[in-house]
Amino acid sequence: MAFANTNTRPAARNSGLVDALAGLGAFFGSIVDSFRRYRVYQATFEALNNLSDAELRDLGISRHEISRVAGEAAFINK
């Protein structure tokens, strides 16, 4: 005859450590993601800023919009 384990409580000893490590991983993951997004912002800003006014006009962007466009590329689009 087989018996089913009906104990649904998590292991008390390791659950706190596992939760702490998961939280720490999420924290560092968000820091890495923030740096990655900022680098995308910087690269986009620099690339657009190096274009001439005529090239920007061809793209439909004016020079004062470069910061907004770079921000959208880095922080809005995923």
C-alpha positions in Angstrom: 0.0 0.0 0.0 1.3 3.5 -0.9 0.9 6.6 1.2 0.8 10.1 -0.2 2.7 12.8 1.6 0.1 15.4 2.6 2.6 17.8 4.3 2.3 21.0 2.3 4.5 23.2 4.6 7.7 24.4 3.0 11.0 23.4 4.5 11.3 25.9 7.3 15.1 25.7 7.5 15.9 26.6 3.9 13.0 28.7 2.7 14.3 31.9 4.3 17.7 31.5 2.7 16.2 30.6 -0.7 13.9 33.7 -0.6 16.8 35.9 0.4 19.0 34.6 -2.4 16.1 35.1 -4.9 15.6 38.6 -3.7 19.3 39.3 -4.0 19.4 37.9 -7.5 16.5 40.1 -8.5 18.2 43.2 -7.0 21.4 42.6 -8.9 19.5 41.7 -12.0 17.7 45.1 -11.9 21.0 46.9 -11.4 22.5 45.1 -14.4 19.4 45.9 -16.5 19.6 49.6 -15.5 23.3 49.8 -16.6 22.4 48.0 -19.9 19.6 50.5 -20.6 21.7 53.5 -19.8 24.4 52.3 -22.2 21.7 51.9 -24.9 20.7 55.5 -24.1 24.3 56.8 -24.3 25.0 55.0 -27.6 21.7 56.2 -29.2 22.2 59.7 -28.0 25.8 59.8 -29.3 24.8 58.3 -32.7 22.0 60.7 -33.2 24.0 63.7 -32.0 26.8 63.0 -34.5 24.3 63.2 -37.4 24.0 66.4 -39.4 20.8 68.5 -39.2 19.9 67.3 -42.7 20.3 63.7 -41.7 18.2 64.2 -38.6 15.5 65.9 -40.7 15.5 62.8 -43.1 14.7 60.7 -40.0 12.0 63.1 -38.9 13.9 64.1 -35.7 14.9 67.6 -34.8 18.1 68.2 -32.7 16.1 69.1 -29.5 14.3 65.7 -29.7 17.5 63.6 -29.5 17.4 63.1 -25.8 13.7 62.0 -25.9 14.3 59.6 -28.8 17.3 58.1 -27.0 15.3 57.7 -23.8 12.5 56.0 -25.6 15.0 53.6 -27.3 16.5 52.7 -23.9 13.8 52.9 -21.3 10.4 52.6 -23.0 11.0 49.9 -25.6 12.0 46.5 -24.2 
